[in-house]
Amino acid sequence: MPVNEGTADRIIRVLVGLAIIIVLAVFLPGAYKWWAVVGLAPLVTGLTGFCGLYSVLGIKTCPLKPRAKS
């Protein structure tokens, strides 16, 4: 999978993902704590640098040009 997220985008996604996981895990009561899993989506996309939705929409925030295949 090609990287389609820029550095700032990736940092924001990781921070937002961690914040969602922490806040929901701490403040939701008992059986609702599983909603913290929602934070995994931005966390994983930020760590990998690939967003499937960006790919479908043709968005690329990464400033690097793809390498030529040899």
Backbone hydrogen bonds, N-H to C=O, Kabsch-Sander energy under -0.5 kcal/mol:
donor,donor_aa,acceptor,acceptor_aa,energy
4,N,49,G,-2.2
5,E,49,G,-1.0
10,R,6,G,-2.3
11,I,7,T,-2.5
12,I,8,A,-2.4
13,R,9,D,-2.2
14,V,10,R,-2.3
15,L,11,I,-2.4
16,V,12,I,-2.7
17,G,13,R,-2.7
18,L,14,V,-2.5
19,A,15,L,-2.4
20,I,16,V,-2.6
21,I,17,G,-2.3
22,I,18,L,-2.7
23,V,19,A,-2.8
24,L,20,I,-2.4
25,A,21,I,-2.1
26,V,22,I,-2.0
27,F,23,V,-2.7
28,L,24,L,-1.6
32,Y,29,P,-2.6
33,K,30,G,-1.6
34,W,31,A,-0.5
35,W,32,Y,-1.8
36,A,33,K,-2.1
37,V,34,W,-1.9
38,V,35,W,-1.8
39,G,36,A,-1.6
40,L,37,V,-2.0
41,A,38,V,-1.0
43,L,39,G,-1.5
44,V,40,L,-3.1
45,T,41,A,-2.2
46,G,42,P,-2.0
47,L,43,L,-2.0
48,T,44,V,-2.4
49,G,45,T,-2.0
52,G,50,F,-0.5
55,S,51,C,-1.9
56,V,52,G,-2.1
57,L,53,L,-2.4
58,G,54,Y,-1.1
59,I,54,Y,-2.2
61,T,4,N,-1.8
